[in-house]
Amino acid sequence: MSATDYENDELIFLDDDATDIELKLGKDWNILIVDDDEEIHTVTRLALSDLIVNDRKLNFIHAHSAKEAKERLHEYGNTIAIILLDVVMETDDAGFDVVKYIREEMGLNEPRIILRTGQPGFAPEEQVIKLYDINDYKTKTELTRSKLLTTIISSIRSYQQIITISQSRIGLEKIIASSANLFEEHSVKAFCEGVVTQISSLIGLESEGLLCARAGSLLDLDDENIYVLGAAGEYAEFINQPVNNIHNDEITENVHRCLRLKQHIFDISCSVLYISRAGFEAAVYMRQTQGVNELDKHLLEVFLSSISVGYENVNLFHELRNAAFRDWLTRLPNRNQFINMLDNPGNIASKNCCVALVDVNHFSDVNDGLGQEVGNDLLRAIAERMQSTLPSTTRLSRLAADVFGLIGPESDVCPEVINALFDSSFVVDEHVLPVKVKVGLCKVDNDRNIGIDLLKRANIALNRAKKKLTDNFEYYAKDIEDQTTWRLDMIRRLRSDFAARKLELWFQPQVDLLTDKVVGMEGLLRWPDGNGGYISPAVFVPLAEYSGLIVDIGEWVLEESCRRLQQLRELGHGHLRVAVNISIPQFRDRFFVDKVKNALTEADCDPSLLELEITESVVMDEPQIVIDALRVLKDYGVKIAIDDFGTGFSSMSYLQQLPLDRLKVDRSFVKDIQPGSAAVLAETIVTLGNKLGLLTIAEGVETREQAIYMIKLGCDEAQGFFFAKPIPFDQLVELLKNTRLPRDET
């Protein structure tokens, strides 16, 4: 079932089939006189001028040839009740030709035809009656005034019966179609119009004098107005409007009275029928010129009892539609309907459309601090302000708890207009609540757009807006999506390769600056790209942290490091330690401490040979969590080092609280060491470490001059390309067999 053009804030209904008979009966009976003799026109008009049938006069339409008759037929159609047709006009059989044209080409079966001829015997009466659907075939001399009156009256009655049957057929077809098509989107109007038409057929009224209304809106249960659901004739324009808009006191009062009394009302000038089923109510107003007899009342009772089940079904179906496409709280279209709207942005009265997602900042604080009811009231207030302030060309939706969607012209759906909506605070109960928002926008181009894709792009822009520290909005750009797609693809590849155990742990030796002996190594993660190269840790480590995969990877690194320590011990290098970097997501894992202990226990490793490296940013992010975990591990025997010291916003108070063993001098400070110049920051960090009783290690040492300078400063250890690059474990074992490091060779 398509909901592309379905708007929940309107009742939209199915148009009648093209084959339906459109009844346009006037106040009089239309009589078409076709004769090439003007005197016949005059005599006929005089003979019938004072005739009244069923309280309606005759209205004469004149044609003087077959050609002119066809023109009049196209002009008046099936509103013509009787055709007085001369047989011989411009040709001997012109009248017969008109009959065939009426019945076969125009398909008009309702108008009654009386053939008249001034040439008796031209065509046998019996043969003509058999061949053509006509009421009578007489010579003009036979049709005296009294016989003409009798023929006209009987023909009008026949026409009226045929029209009644047609109305009955139309009404029944609509009700049957409404039941059969109950699960199609526009069944409400078809059903209500069927009720209107069928009732008029049952008791012989004109369908234009009826309308159908019910208490409350199908869309808003809190709306106590009475709406027109189905109507015909002059009231058709009021469908889906409050009944008060008709500005007819008689109709309004009687419909209200019927729904209030919950019973039928039968008066001389009107009747109002009450329909009720499972709490769904409706009132059908009928205008009439005389009272409804008892037989018709009984017939209506049976009919209303029969169709009440159908009325309940169409209402339940409409409620299902509302549940599927309407937000229960604000009564705005929901996410499903918003996507449908985005599928067809052409429905908006603008060529330059823009989509916006508006996210309320810190909305959860309102729910947590003031209660969910206040939060709901705030959302309703935001929705109401948007509806009352934004132009009708802007369509609104509530997509999620605190996210609203807008689509409309770029001039209206823009940061300036949206932010202006939140310039003033919202008054909710006794609370005055200022509201700020983040906005993601996406312009709709001329290409064929898929609604879900437009929503995705606007959401990408919204996520970027949330990260901005200056403006509160962001427009979608293709490179943003490309970057996001790349990131998701890399995360997928990383997850897959990690599960396949394709990641590798390499080691970079750390040496004692005084003895040149390897005293430990740092474990460094490597990710093969599948083409003989490696993806930089600067690329994949942030992705692992972003996706949360860093927790599982970090656990594997701990286990792998301890396993390698065990192997080194078996090879006679049991004094070597290994340093492992720890990220903040690992500290947030409540089982982190246990995982470290388990890795050491499983490998039967001395805890003092495992060193955990943390950065200043990790400490500053969650200081208490980090400090508490490190203290437990320190008591267990694990060594603690702070990495990249001096590059962050150091807090000496936290530094004093950390159970540290070692400070690492960042490579950026070591790089400053040049011949003939002093590296003040490196000297300061080493001095600070010595004052605090901590060992210091310089990373990124690449030259002899840097190594000698760090020795002069009193630095204890170093690592860097000058000594050895990060290498796989097998190469590390080979290096340890050779007592001569690269420095010894120089």
VOMI-401130 format. One record per residue (C-alpha): y, z, x. Coordinates in nm, 3 decimals. Layout:
! residues N
         y         z         x
         Y         Z         X
...
END
This chain:
! residues 746
         y         z         x
     0.000     0.000     0.000
     0.325    -0.106     0.150
     0.625     0.125     0.141
     0.857    -0.106     0.328
     1.125    -0.135     0.061
     1.043     0.181    -0.129
     1.321     0.440    -0.135
     1.221     0.789    -0.246
     1.573     0.872    -0.355
     1.554     0.595    -0.616
     1.305     0.497    -0.886
     1.216     0.137    -0.810
     1.002    -0.053    -1.060
     0.798    -0.369    -1.100
     0.967    -0.676    -1.247
     0.814    -0.836    -1.554
     0.581    -1.129    -1.500
     0.738    -1.470    -1.532
     0.504    -1.544    -1.825
     0.634    -1.254    -2.032
     0.828    -1.352    -2.343
     1.187    -1.240    -2.317
     1.289    -1.146    -2.668
     1.655    -1.214    -2.736
     1.670    -1.187    -3.111
     2.023    -1.176    -3.244
     2.160    -1.036    -3.567
     2.073    -1.357    -3.758
     1.776    -1.590    -3.788
     1.844    -1.902    -3.579
     1.763    -2.221    -3.776
     1.768    -2.553    -3.587
     1.838    -2.855    -3.811
     1.743    -3.185    -3.645
     1.839    -3.496    -3.847
     2.036    -3.812    -3.780
     2.188    -3.795    -4.129
     2.496    -3.569    -4.135
     2.465    -3.532    -4.512
     2.123    -3.368    -4.469
     2.285    -3.112    -4.238
     2.554    -3.036    -4.500
     2.314    -3.015    -4.793
     2.068    -2.793    -4.605
     2.345    -2.558    -4.490
     2.484    -2.529    -4.845
     2.138    -2.470    -4.995
     2.057    -2.187    -4.752
     2.399    -2.038    -4.678
     2.358    -1.729    -4.893
     1.994    -1.660    -4.803
     1.921    -1.317    -4.650
     1.572    -1.239    -4.516
     1.490    -0.885    -4.406
     1.859    -0.793    -4.402
     1.947    -1.082    -4.171
     2.144    -1.395    -4.246
     2.070    -1.746    -4.125
     2.253    -1.899    -3.829
     2.248    -2.280    -3.826
     2.219    -2.485    -3.507
     2.259    -2.861    -3.538
     2.114    -3.160    -3.351
     2.140    -3.527    -3.457
     1.877    -3.682    -3.232
     1.557    -3.599    -3.048
     1.747    -3.588    -2.718
     2.006    -3.348    -2.859
     1.728    -3.139    -3.012
     1.569    -3.093    -2.671
     1.903    -2.982    -2.528
     1.943    -2.721    -2.804
     1.588    -2.600    -2.747
     1.657    -2.541    -2.379
     1.978    -2.360    -2.474
     1.827    -2.125    -2.732
     1.458    -2.121    -2.636
     1.229    -1.898    -2.837
     1.520    -1.729    -3.017
     1.499    -2.017    -3.264
     1.293    -1.902    -3.560
     1.265    -2.227    -3.762
     1.312    -2.594    -3.681
     1.385    -2.831    -3.974
     1.289    -3.158    -3.805
     1.336    -3.516    -3.926
     1.049    -3.745    -3.827
     1.234    -4.075    -3.805
     1.552    -4.073    -3.600
     1.631    -4.296    -3.299
     1.263    -4.401    -3.311
     1.004    -4.401    -3.585
     0.815    -4.111    -3.430
     1.103    -3.922    -3.261
     1.024    -3.608    -3.462
     0.660    -3.608    -3.353
     0.775    -3.649    -2.994
     0.998    -3.340    -3.029
     0.704    -3.139    -3.169
     0.486    -3.234    -2.874
     0.771    -3.149    -2.636
     0.815    -2.805    -2.796
     0.448    -2.710    -2.799
     0.314    -2.878    -2.487
     0.596    -2.915    -2.235
     0.813    -2.615    -2.322
     0.518    -2.400    -2.425
     0.708    -2.252    -2.721
     0.450    -2.136    -2.972
     0.660    -1.892    -3.176
     0.922    -2.112    -3.350
     0.800    -2.246    -3.689
     0.842    -2.620    -3.749
     0.900    -2.787    -4.085
     0.879    -3.167    -4.064
     1.088    -3.366    -4.310
     1.077    -3.739    -4.367
     1.267    -3.978    -4.586
     0.984    -4.235    -4.567
     0.687    -4.101    -4.763
     0.354    -4.234    -4.658
     0.473    -4.312    -4.306
     0.220    -4.064    -4.176
    -0.051    -3.896    -4.383
     0.032    -3.528    -4.442
    -0.323    -3.404    -4.373
    -0.346    -3.582    -4.038
    -0.007    -3.451    -3.923
    -0.095    -3.093    -4.017
    -0.419    -3.117    -3.820
    -0.264    -3.271    -3.509
     0.050    -3.059    -3.480
     0.119    -2.685    -3.497
     0.366    -2.705    -3.785
     0.425    -2.498    -4.097
     0.491    -2.783    -4.339
     0.536    -3.158    -4.366
     0.733    -3.272    -4.669
     0.943    -3.559    -4.784
     1.311    -3.482    -4.819
     1.297    -3.548    -5.194
     1.021    -3.285    -5.232
     1.228    -3.010    -5.073
     1.440    -2.898    -5.363
     1.656    -2.592    -5.311
     1.396    -2.357    -5.454
     1.112    -2.511    -5.253
     1.328    -2.511    -4.941
     1.407    -2.143    -4.990
     1.039    -2.064    -5.040
     0.943    -2.261    -4.729
     1.213    -2.097    -4.515
     1.122    -1.744    -4.627
     0.750    -1.796    -4.566
     0.821    -1.956    -4.228
     1.047    -1.668    -4.120
     0.775    -1.421    -4.218
     0.523    -1.624    -4.019
     0.759    -1.634    -3.720
     0.818    -1.259    -3.745
     0.445    -1.193    -3.750
     0.392    -1.410    -3.445
     0.674    -1.233    -3.262
     0.524    -0.896    -3.356
     0.187    -1.006    -3.222
     0.354    -1.127    -2.902
     0.535    -0.797    -2.864
     0.210    -0.612    -2.920
     0.037    -0.829    -2.660
     0.315    -0.772    -2.408
     0.310    -0.398    -2.467
    -0.066    -0.374    -2.437
    -0.069    -0.591    -2.125
     0.190    -0.369    -1.960
     0.003    -0.049    -2.043
    -0.327    -0.197    -1.929
    -0.164    -0.330    -1.613
     0.001     0.008    -1.553
    -0.335     0.184    -1.578
    -0.515    -0.076    -1.369
    -0.243    -0.076    -1.106
    -0.190     0.297    -1.107
    -0.214     0.314    -0.730
     0.046     0.046    -0.671
     0.396     0.149    -0.594
     0.590     0.038    -0.902
     0.379     0.156    -1.196
     0.632     0.396    -1.352
     0.868     0.137    -1.497
     0.584    -0.092    -1.607
     0.421     0.198    -1.787
     0.740     0.324    -1.955
     0.850    -0.024    -2.060
     0.502    -0.080    -2.200
     0.538     0.236    -2.408
     0.878     0.122    -2.533
     0.761    -0.228    -2.625
     0.438    -0.112    -2.784
     0.605     0.145    -3.009
     0.853    -0.116    -3.129
     0.563    -0.346    -3.211
     0.370    -0.076    -3.392
     0.644     0.004    -3.642
     0.833    -0.324    -3.645
     1.150    -0.234    -3.457
     1.345    -0.431    -3.202
     1.255    -0.325    -2.850
     1.619    -0.337    -2.747
     1.682    -0.032    -2.958
     1.457     0.195    -2.751
     1.469     0.389    -2.430
     1.247     0.637    -2.256
     1.373     0.955    -2.086
     1.227     1.266    -1.937
     1.346     1.609    -1.828
     1.409     1.640    -1.457
     1.407     1.378    -1.186
     1.082     1.245    -1.053
     1.224     1.311    -0.710
     1.386     1.651    -0.731
     1.217     1.926    -0.926
     1.536     2.131    -0.913
     1.731     1.860    -1.096
     1.756     1.951    -1.464
     1.916     1.625    -1.574
     1.739     1.388    -1.809
     1.680     1.039    -1.671
     1.608     0.704    -1.826
     1.268     0.588    -1.702
     1.218     0.274    -1.904
     1.431     0.078    -2.147
     1.479    -0.262    -2.303
     1.766    -0.468    -2.432
     2.112    -0.322    -2.396
     1.979    -0.001    -2.237
     1.786    -0.169    -1.954
     2.081    -0.134    -1.715
     2.057     0.245    -1.736
     1.706     0.273    -1.591
     1.692     0.549    -1.328
     2.028     0.691    -1.443
     2.098     1.015    -1.629
     2.084     0.963    -2.004
     2.443     1.093    -2.024
     2.558     0.774    -1.853
     2.487     0.581    -2.174
     2.783     0.765    -2.331
     2.614     0.778    -2.671
     2.628     1.125    -2.822
     2.361     1.051    -3.079
     2.109     0.946    -2.814
     2.196     1.227    -2.572
     2.185     1.503    -2.834
     1.861     1.388    -2.994
     1.680     1.342    -2.662
     1.788     1.687    -2.548
     1.686     1.835    -2.883
     1.343     1.671    -2.870
     1.273     1.807    -2.521
     1.405     2.148    -2.613
     1.200     2.174    -2.936
     0.901     1.998    -2.777
     0.830     1.802    -3.095
     0.898     1.468    -3.263
     1.223     1.414    -3.447
     1.232     1.170    -3.742
     1.571     1.094    -3.895
     1.699     0.806    -4.105
     1.890     0.637    -3.821
     1.659     0.723    -3.531
     1.334     0.877    -3.424
     1.264     1.061    -3.099
     0.899     1.092    -2.995
     0.779     1.372    -2.769
     0.523     1.303    -2.495
     0.368     1.589    -2.297
     0.075     1.612    -2.061
     0.002     1.876    -1.796
     0.367     1.979    -1.773
     0.505     1.624    -1.759
     0.746     1.562    -2.048
     0.920     1.259    -2.191
     1.121     1.164    -2.497
     1.122     0.814    -2.649
     1.431     0.735    -2.854
     1.408     0.466    -3.125
     1.705     0.332    -3.315
     1.623     0.219    -3.669
     1.787     0.113    -3.994
     1.547     0.305    -4.217
     1.312     0.598    -4.191
     0.960     0.573    -4.050
     0.695     0.589    -4.320
     0.402     0.829    -4.310
     0.154     0.561    -4.209
     0.366     0.463    -3.908
     0.410     0.829    -3.816
     0.034     0.876    -3.809
    -0.005     0.560    -3.604
     0.255     0.682    -3.355
     0.080     1.020    -3.325
    -0.246     0.849    -3.232
    -0.072     0.614    -2.990
     0.123     0.891    -2.814
    -0.191     1.098    -2.780
    -0.361     0.803    -2.615
    -0.086     0.718    -2.368
    -0.009     1.078    -2.266
    -0.295     1.066    -2.016
    -0.146     0.757    -1.858
     0.193     0.926    -1.844
     0.042     1.217    -1.653
    -0.128     0.978    -1.412
     0.185     0.783    -1.324
     0.372     1.108    -1.264
     0.097     1.245    -1.043
     0.090     0.920    -0.853
     0.465     0.940    -0.801
     0.428     1.294    -0.671
     0.171     1.167    -0.424
     0.419     0.904    -0.310
     0.683     1.171    -0.263
     0.442     1.386    -0.064
     0.362     1.090     0.160
     0.717     0.965     0.215
     0.958     1.250     0.141
     1.044     1.571     0.327
     0.965     1.868     0.104
     1.257     2.081     0.227
     1.559     1.850     0.237
     1.426     1.582    -0.003
     1.519     1.324     0.260
     1.276     1.049     0.360
     1.023     1.182     0.610
     0.895     1.033     0.934
     0.659     0.789     0.760
     0.935     0.650     0.543
     1.179     0.640     0.836
     0.935     0.419     1.026
     0.915     0.194     0.720
     1.295     0.174     0.717
     1.295     0.087     1.087
     1.042    -0.189     1.020
     1.309    -0.357     0.806
     1.651    -0.275     0.952
     1.779    -0.585     0.773
     1.792    -0.372     0.459
     2.092    -0.198     0.611
     2.419    -0.372     0.527
     2.502    -0.453     0.889
     2.389    -0.694     1.157
     2.457    -0.443     1.435
     2.230    -0.149     1.361
     2.165     0.159     1.566
     1.893     0.423     1.542
     1.969     0.785     1.630
     1.759     1.100     1.660
     1.959     1.421     1.622
     1.795     1.735     1.761
     1.940     2.077     1.674
     1.977     2.290     1.988
     1.798     2.627     1.997
     1.692     2.606     1.632
     1.394     2.832     1.702
     1.642     3.111     1.784
     1.770     3.096     1.426
     1.417     3.124     1.287
     1.324     3.403     1.527
     1.648     3.598     1.497
     1.752     3.552     1.133
     1.428     3.453     0.963
     1.268     3.130     0.850
     1.449     3.129     0.515
     1.785     3.121     0.691
     1.650     2.844     0.915
     1.544     2.643     0.609
     1.883     2.695     0.447
     2.053     2.576     0.766
     1.845     2.256     0.769
     1.934     2.192     0.404
     2.301     2.250     0.482
     2.287     2.001     0.772
     2.117     1.744     0.548
     2.376     1.792     0.273
     2.668     1.754     0.516
     2.518     1.436     0.657
     2.464     1.292     0.308
     2.811     1.381     0.188
     2.995     1.273     0.505
     2.819     0.965     0.634
     2.877     0.633     0.450
     2.615     0.498     0.211
     2.523     0.228     0.465
     2.369     0.498     0.686
     2.013     0.597     0.595
     1.895     0.949     0.671
     1.561     1.113     0.739
     1.413     1.439     0.857
     1.149     1.358     1.117
     1.045     1.701     1.242
     1.136     2.067     1.214
     1.485     2.031     1.361
     1.512     1.655     1.422
     1.698     1.420     1.188
     1.689     1.041     1.199
     1.974     0.801     1.122
     1.986     0.424     1.096
     2.296     0.225     1.014
     2.586     0.025     1.158
     2.676     0.105     1.519
     3.024     0.206     1.409
     2.878     0.490     1.200
     2.567     0.579     1.400
     2.738     0.668     1.728
     2.794     0.987     1.932
     3.154     1.034     1.812
     3.066     1.026     1.441
     2.751     1.235     1.482
     2.919     1.502     1.694
     3.205     1.522     1.444
     2.951     1.638     1.182
     2.898     1.954     1.385
     3.257     2.035     1.478
     3.271     2.309     1.215
     3.016     2.585     1.169
     2.769     2.608     0.883
     2.789     2.897     0.638
     2.436     3.007     0.546
     2.413     3.314     0.323
     2.641     3.562     0.496
     2.593     3.399     0.836
     2.836     3.162     1.007
     2.628     2.945     1.237
     2.778     2.706     1.495
     2.541     2.418     1.565
     2.518     2.190     1.866
     2.290     1.891     1.895
     2.138     1.644     2.138
     2.138     1.280     2.035
     1.916     0.990     2.140
     2.031     0.642     2.036
     1.872     0.299     2.038
     2.049    -0.022     1.939
     1.847    -0.260     1.721
     1.841    -0.606     1.877
     1.782    -0.937     1.703
     1.415    -0.950     1.799
     1.143    -0.859     1.554
     1.117    -0.485     1.586
     0.829    -0.258     1.499
     0.942     0.070     1.348
     0.722     0.292     1.560
     0.852     0.123     1.876
     1.216     0.179     1.776
     1.136     0.543     1.706
     0.967     0.575     2.045
     1.269     0.430     2.223
     1.511     0.659     2.041
     1.287     0.951     2.132
     1.288     0.848     2.499
     1.669     0.847     2.486
     1.666     1.189     2.316
     1.446     1.337     2.590
     1.686     1.202     2.852
     1.981     1.349     2.660
     1.814     1.692     2.665
     1.807     1.683     3.044
     2.174     1.591     3.084
     2.415     1.865     3.181
     2.732     1.680     3.079
     2.713     1.458     2.770
     2.487     1.551     2.482
     2.371     1.195     2.412
     2.193     0.907     2.576
     2.142     0.542     2.480
     1.805     0.381     2.532
     1.776     0.135     2.819
     1.469    -0.067     2.906
     1.446     0.072     3.259
     1.411     0.421     3.108
     1.107     0.309     2.912
     0.968     0.127     3.214
     1.005     0.442     3.419
     0.839     0.649     3.150
     0.555     0.398     3.118
     0.510     0.401     3.496
     0.501     0.781     3.501
     0.242     0.798     3.222
     0.029     0.535     3.395
     0.045     0.724     3.726
    -0.049     1.049     3.555
    -0.345     0.875     3.389
    -0.457     0.733     3.726
    -0.411     1.069     3.896
    -0.613     1.247     3.631
    -0.888     0.985     3.655
    -0.903     0.989     4.036
    -0.901     1.368     4.048
    -1.190     1.381     3.801
    -1.374     1.130     4.025
    -1.305     1.350     4.330
    -1.109     1.074     4.506
    -0.833     1.307     4.627
    -0.855     1.420     4.988
    -0.744     1.733     5.172
    -0.606     1.662     5.519
    -0.496     1.916     5.778
    -0.204     1.936     6.022
    -0.260     2.172     6.316
    -0.025     2.463     6.380
     0.007     2.579     6.743
     0.121     2.886     6.929
     0.433     2.777     7.118
     0.356     3.000     7.418
    -0.015     2.921     7.463
    -0.027     2.569     7.312
    -0.345     2.672     7.130
    -0.420     2.573     6.772
    -0.395     2.887     6.562
    -0.415     2.734     6.218
    -0.344     2.432     6.004
    -0.171     2.341     5.685
    -0.377     2.181     5.409
    -0.204     1.871     5.278
    -0.316     1.672     4.975
    -0.364     1.296     5.004
    -0.420     1.043     4.723
    -0.575     0.707     4.823
    -0.421     0.413     4.639
    -0.746     0.215     4.642
    -0.605    -0.053     4.873
    -0.645     0.124     5.205
    -0.317     0.314     5.178
    -0.201     0.644     5.034
     0.045     0.739     4.762
     0.314     0.974     4.890
     0.291     1.342     4.788
     0.663     1.320     4.708
     0.556     1.083     4.428
     0.241     1.236     4.285
     0.298     1.613     4.328
     0.593     1.615     4.081
     0.377     1.411     3.841
     0.096     1.662     3.874
     0.339     1.948     3.805
     0.492     1.758     3.508
     0.153     1.697     3.349
     0.011     2.043     3.423
    -0.266     1.889     3.630
    -0.132     2.075     3.935
    -0.312     2.391     3.819
    -0.655     2.226     3.837
    -0.567     2.039     4.155
    -0.435     2.359     4.312
    -0.757     2.541     4.228
    -0.958     2.263     4.394
    -0.733     2.276     4.704
    -0.796     2.651     4.735
    -1.172     2.604     4.701
    -1.174     2.310     4.944
    -0.964     2.502     5.199
    -1.196     2.802     5.190
    -1.499     2.573     5.219
    -1.347     2.410     5.528
    -1.272     2.753     5.677
    -1.639     2.837     5.634
    -1.739     2.516     5.813
    -1.494     2.584     6.098
    -1.640     2.933     6.138
    -1.986     2.783     6.169
    -1.848     2.543     6.436
    -1.706     2.832     6.639
    -1.348     2.821     6.517
    -1.358     3.132     6.300
    -1.015     3.248     6.418
    -0.827     2.959     6.257
    -0.631     3.008     5.937
    -0.533     2.752     5.673
    -0.205     2.742     5.481
    -0.198     2.618     5.121
     0.112     2.534     4.915
     0.137     2.705     4.575
     0.354     2.576     4.288
     0.514     2.767     4.002
     0.269     2.632     3.735
    -0.012     2.794     3.933
     0.165     3.129     3.927
     0.209     3.095     3.549
    -0.168     3.064     3.517
    -0.279     3.416     3.425
    -0.606     3.362     3.614
    -0.435     3.254     3.937
    -0.501     3.573     4.133
    -0.866     3.575     4.024
    -0.904     3.208     4.126
    -0.779     3.284     4.478
    -1.017     3.577     4.511
    -1.309     3.376     4.371
    -1.245     3.089     4.616
    -1.254     3.332     4.908
    -1.563     3.512     4.778
    -1.760     3.192     4.710
    -1.697     3.068     5.067
    -1.741     3.415     5.219
    -1.405     3.382     5.393
    -1.187     3.647     5.552
    -0.880     3.673     5.319
    -0.653     3.703     5.625
    -0.740     3.344     5.720
    -0.590     3.209     5.397
    -0.213     3.177     5.392
    -0.026     3.094     5.071
     0.298     2.902     5.120
     0.571     2.929     4.857
     0.917     2.777     4.846
     1.241     2.953     4.763
     1.270     2.751     4.442
     0.934     2.887     4.325
     1.052     3.241     4.382
     1.383     3.186     4.204
     1.215     3.019     3.904
     0.991     3.309     3.804
     1.069     3.587     4.056
     0.883     3.875     3.894
     0.568     3.678     3.818
     0.559     3.549     4.175
     0.630     3.888     4.335
     0.365     4.068     4.125
     0.094     3.811     4.204
     0.174     3.802     4.576
     0.165     4.180     4.606
    -0.185     4.190     4.458
    -0.305     3.914     4.691
    -0.131     4.076     4.990
    -0.319     4.398     4.922
    -0.637     4.188     4.909
    -0.562     4.063     5.262
    -0.416     3.718     5.197
    -0.123     3.612     5.417
     0.206     3.501     5.262
     0.456     3.252     5.406
     0.783     3.123     5.267
     0.821     2.749     5.317
     1.141     2.546     5.367
     1.336     2.866     5.415
     1.712     2.820     5.406
     1.709     2.500     5.198
     1.739     2.675     4.861
     1.977     2.931     4.721
     1.825     3.227     4.896
     1.847     3.570     4.742
     1.812     3.841     5.005
     1.717     4.093     4.739
     1.413     3.888     4.641
     1.335     3.814     5.007
     1.310     4.186     5.073
     1.077     4.233     4.776
     0.835     3.960     4.879
     0.532     4.075     5.084
     0.587     3.810     5.351
     0.406     3.752     5.681
     0.578     3.438     5.803
     0.899     3.232     5.771
     0.884     2.854     5.810
     1.191     2.689     5.958
     1.251     2.373     5.757
     1.222     2.038     5.935
     1.583     1.954     5.843
     1.706     2.238     6.067
     1.467     2.149     6.347
     1.590     1.791     6.330
     1.941     1.916     6.413
     1.819     2.015     6.760
     1.963     1.753     6.997
     2.023     1.759     7.375
     2.342     1.942     7.454
     2.392     2.080     7.103
     2.300     2.403     6.928
     2.108     2.434     6.601
     2.285     2.731     6.447
     2.083     2.745     6.125
     1.748     2.728     6.301
     1.862     3.006     6.535
     1.981     3.217     6.238
     1.649     3.184     6.053
     1.440     3.274     6.361
     1.667     3.572     6.432
     1.639     3.686     6.069
     1.260     3.658     6.084
     1.247     3.865     6.399
     1.474     4.130     6.246
     1.248     4.151     5.942
     0.936     4.172     6.156
     0.807     3.833     6.040
     0.642     3.562     6.240
     0.829     3.231     6.244
     0.694     2.877     6.252
     0.897     2.560     6.294
     0.784     2.251     6.108
     0.872     1.893     6.185
     0.875     1.933     6.563
     0.869     1.579     6.698
     1.004     1.605     7.055
     0.955     1.814     7.369
     1.321     1.921     7.357
     1.277     2.060     7.006
     0.966     2.255     7.107
     1.134     2.403     7.418
     1.447     2.494     7.220
     1.241     2.676     6.953
     1.063     2.871     7.230
     1.402     2.979     7.366
     1.505     3.094     7.020
     1.198     3.316     7.004
     1.005     3.108     6.747
     0.634     3.190     6.749
     0.460     2.876     6.622
     0.522     2.512     6.538
     0.372     2.209     6.369
     0.477     1.848     6.377
     0.402     1.500     6.504
     0.469     1.615     6.861
     0.147     1.815     6.840
    -0.056     1.631     6.579
    -0.018     1.439     6.254
    -0.199     1.537     5.936
    -0.561     1.418     5.977
    -0.885     1.427     5.778
    -1.121     1.718     5.840
    -1.364     1.520     6.054
    -1.083     1.417     6.289
    -0.962     1.777     6.298
    -1.302     1.887     6.419
    -1.292     1.624     6.695
    -0.942     1.735     6.793
    -1.051     2.097     6.821
    -1.329     1.994     7.056
    -1.064     1.859     7.293
    -0.862     2.144     7.436
    -0.585     1.908     7.542
    -0.330     1.853     7.262
    -0.078     1.566     7.283
     0.172     1.805     7.437
    -0.061     1.873     7.729
    -0.074     1.505     7.811
     0.303     1.468     7.850
END
